[in-house]
Amino acid sequence: MLVLRLESHRLTQVALDGVFLAGPVDRDQVVLAPGNRADILVRPTGDGRHRLISEPYDRGGIGMMGGMMDGGPATTGSITLATLAVGGPPTIAPALPATLPAPPVPPGPPARQRQLTLAVGMGGGMGLNGMSFTIDGRTFDPDRDDQTVGLGTTEEWTIRNTSPMDHPFHLHAWPFHVLDISDGTPPVGLRQDVVLVPGNGWARLRIPFTDYSGRSVYHCHILDHEDLGMMGTINVRPLKSALQGA
């Protein structure tokens, strides 16, 4: 995870994962999961040099399972990524719009509700001290359809995380709207590609499968975890054949 702050400044976020927010949001810092992108406006507050800093982030760990510390608190402290140098005569920045053209959340009720469970356990793993990384108790099989969805439908998925560490969930090809997260982390209702599912928590998503059919994957966006099996497949098909294969 990447936690960004700019010395002596607030950061005004206008988009996430390439999609507008409902309105500009001022933040002291921005937290990005692997794969997230944020569009930020900076309005300098005065002359000088100001560091863009990456702060430590504790995404939890599984040190009690197999003696492995994966994802625990960073030990390197803050890291300076860049420096903003401000100088010259002051200017008056134009006012920001109160609203932005964020895509609306697809209306309910959803055609179907599903629950997926991300889990880490002992045994059955291919590495990392024999740990297993699964979705719904299974590791990745490229020849298996884990979810079959009807083209043109909108579904609501609850992604549950039974491990004590955070997992960034990514669904290829079909962006989703985050309706709610168990820890109350804002923002919600946004269309995005990756959502951070808290350790021992959950995230609730609304997903419109309306653009095109095809087969793709969803997975934890931490490379080691997806490579060790925390990945599943989804097949979006015309509605009649999807109902037959569900």
C-alpha positions in Angstrom: 0.0 0.0 0.0 1.1 3.6 -0.7 0.3 6.4 1.7 1.1 9.8 0.3 1.2 13.2 1.9 2.7 16.6 0.9 4.3 18.7 3.5 2.3 21.8 4.5 -0.4 21.0 2.0 -3.8 19.3 1.7 -4.3 17.1 -1.3 -7.5 17.7 -3.4 -8.6 14.4 -5.0 -10.9 14.6 -8.0 -10.7 11.1 -9.4 -9.9 7.5 -8.5 -8.9 4.8 -10.9 -9.4 7.2 -13.8 -13.0 8.0 -12.9 -14.3 11.2 -11.4 -15.5 11.5 -7.8 -18.9 13.1 -7.1 -17.0 16.2 -6.0 -13.5 17.4 -5.0 -12.3 16.0 -1.7 -9.6 17.6 0.4 -7.4 15.0 2.2 -4.4 15.1 4.5 -3.1 12.0 2.8 -4.1 9.6 0.1 -4.0 5.8 0.5 -3.6 3.7 -2.6 -3.8 -0.1 -2.9 -1.7 -1.8 -5.5 -3.2 -0.8 -8.9 -5.2 2.2 -7.6 -4.6 5.6 -9.3 -5.6 8.9 -7.9 -6.0 12.3 -9.7 -4.8 15.0 -7.2 -4.8 18.8 -7.4 -2.2 20.7 -5.4 -2.6 24.4 -4.6 0.7 25.8 -3.2 0.5 27.6 0.1 3.7 29.6 -0.1 7.3 29.8 -1.3 9.7 27.0 -0.3 10.4 23.3 -0.8 7.9 20.7 0.3 8.5 17.0 0.3 6.1 14.4 -1.2 6.3 11.6 1.4 5.4 8.0 1.4 4.4 7.0 5.0 4.5 3.5 6.5 1.3 1.4 6.3 0.4 -1.6 8.5 -1.8 -3.9 6.4 -1.7 -6.7 9.0 0.2 -9.9 8.9 -0.1 -13.7 9.4 2.9 -14.1 11.7 1.0 -16.5 13.9 0.5 -18.9 10.9 3.7 -20.6 9.9 6.0 -18.1 11.6 5.6 -15.8 8.6 5.4 -12.0 8.8 3.8 -10.9 5.6 2.6 -7.3 5.2 3.3 -6.2 8.8 4.3 -2.7 9.7 7.0 -1.1 7.5 10.3 -0.6 9.3 11.9 1.9 6.9 9.9 4.9 8.1 8.9 7.7 5.8 10.4 8.0 2.3 10.7 11.2 0.3 9.5 10.5 -3.2 9.8 14.0 -4.7 10.1 17.6 -3.7 7.8 20.4 -4.7 9.6 23.7 -5.2 7.4 26.8 -5.0 8.4 30.3 -6.0 7.4 33.4 -7.9 4.6 35.9 -7.4 1.4 34.6 -5.8 -1.7 34.0 -7.9 -5.3 33.4 -7.1 -6.4 29.9 -8.0 -9.8 29.5 -9.6 -12.6 28.0 -7.6 -13.1 24.3 -7.9 -16.5 23.0 -9.1 -18.8 21.7 -6.3 -19.7 18.6 -8.3 -18.0 16.4 -10.9 -19.4 14.0 -13.5 -19.1 10.8 -11.5 -20.9 7.8 -13.0 -24.0 6.9 -11.0 -24.3 3.7 -9.0 -26.4 1.2 -11.0 -29.9 1.1 -9.4 -31.0 -2.0 -7.5 -32.2 -4.5 -6.8 -29.3 -6.5 -8.3 -30.0 -9.6 -10.4 -28.0 -11.7 -8.1 -26.0 -11.5 -4.8 -22.8 -13.4 -4.3 -20.3 -13.8 -1.5 -16.6 -14.5 -2.2 -14.2 -15.4 0.6 -10.5 -14.6 0.6 -8.6 -16.8 3.0 -5.1 -17.7 4.1 -4.4 -20.9 5.9 -1.9 -23.7 6.7 -1.2 -26.5 4.3 -1.8 -26.9 0.6 0.4 -24.0 -0.4 3.0 -24.0 -3.1 5.4 -21.7 -1.2 5.7 -19.1 1.6 6.2 -21.7 4.3 3.4 -23.9 2.9 0.6 -21.3 3.3 -2.5 -21.6 1.2 -4.0 -18.5 -0.5 -7.6 -19.3 -1.7 -10.8 -17.8 -2.8 -13.9 -19.8 -1.6 -11.5 -22.5 -0.4 -10.0 -23.1 -3.9 -6.8 -22.1 -5.6 -6.7 -20.8 -9.2 -7.6 -23.2 -12.0 -7.6 -21.5 -15.5 -9.8 -24.3 -16.9 -12.6 -23.8 -14.3 -15.4 -21.2 -14.4 -15.8 -20.0 -10.8 -18.5 -17.5 -11.6 -21.0 -17.5 -14.5 -22.7 -14.2 -15.0 -25.5 -13.1 -17.4 -24.5 -10.3 -19.9 -26.5 -7.2 -19.3 -27.1 -7.9 -15.6 -25.9 -6.1 -12.5 -24.8 -8.1 -9.5 -23.9 -7.3 -5.9 -20.8 -9.1 -4.5 -19.6 -9.1 -0.9 -15.9 -9.9 -0.7 -15.1 -11.3 2.7 -11.5 -11.5 4.0 -11.1 -14.1 6.8 -7.3 -13.4 7.2 -5.8 -10.8 9.5 -4.1 -8.9 6.7 -5.6 -6.6 4.1 -6.1 -7.9 0.5 -6.6 -5.6 -2.5 -9.3 -7.1 -4.7 -9.2 -6.6 -8.5 -11.7 -7.6 -11.1 -10.5 -7.5 -14.7 -12.6 -5.9 -17.4 -15.6 -4.9 -15.3 -15.1 -1.9 -13.0 -17.3 -2.0 -9.9 -19.0 0.5 -7.5 -17.9 0.2 -3.9 -21.1 0.4 -1.8 -19.7 -0.1 1.7 -16.6 -1.3 3.5 -16.6 -2.9 7.0 -14.2 -0.3 8.4 -16.1 2.6 7.0 -13.2 3.8 4.9 -14.3 6.5 2.5 -15.0 7.0 -0.3 -17.8 4.6 -1.2 -20.2 4.6 -4.1 -17.3 5.2 -6.5 -16.5 3.3 -9.6 -13.1 1.7 -9.4 -10.8 -1.2 -10.4 -9.3 -2.2 -7.0 -10.7 -2.1 -3.5 -8.8 -2.8 -0.3 -10.7 -5.4 1.7 -9.7 -5.0 5.4 -8.3 -7.9 7.4 -11.1 -9.8 9.0 -13.5 -7.5 7.2 -15.5 -7.1 3.9 -16.3 -4.9 1.0 -19.7 -4.8 -0.8 -19.6 -4.1 -4.6 -22.2 -3.5 -7.3 -20.9 -4.6 -10.7 -22.6 -3.9 -14.0 -21.8 -6.6 -16.5 -23.3 -4.6 -19.4 -20.5 -3.8 -21.8 -19.4 -7.1 -23.3 -19.3 -10.9 -22.8 -16.2 -12.9 -22.2 -14.0 -14.7 -19.8 -11.6 -13.0 -17.3 -10.2 -13.2 -13.8 -10.5 -11.6 -10.3 -7.7 -11.9 -7.7 -5.8 -10.4 -4.9 -3.6 -7.6 -6.3 -0.6 -8.6 -4.2 1.6 -10.5 -6.7 2.7 -13.3 -4.3 -0.8 -14.0 -3.2 -2.3 -14.3 -6.7 0.6 -16.4 -7.9 0.0 -18.8 -5.0 -3.7 -19.3 -5.8 -5.8 -16.3 -4.7 -7.4 -15.9 -8.0 -10.7 -17.0 -9.7 -12.3 -17.0 -13.1 -15.5 -15.3 -14.3 -17.4 -16.0 -17.5 -19.9 -13.4 -18.7 -22.3 -15.0 -21.2 -25.6 -14.2 -22.9 -28.3 -14.5 -20.2 -29.9 -17.7 -21.3 -26.6 -19.7 -21.4 -25.4 -18.0 -18.2 -28.5 -19.3 -16.3 -27.9 -22.8 -17.6 -24.3 -22.7 -16.4 -24.8 -21.0 -13.0 
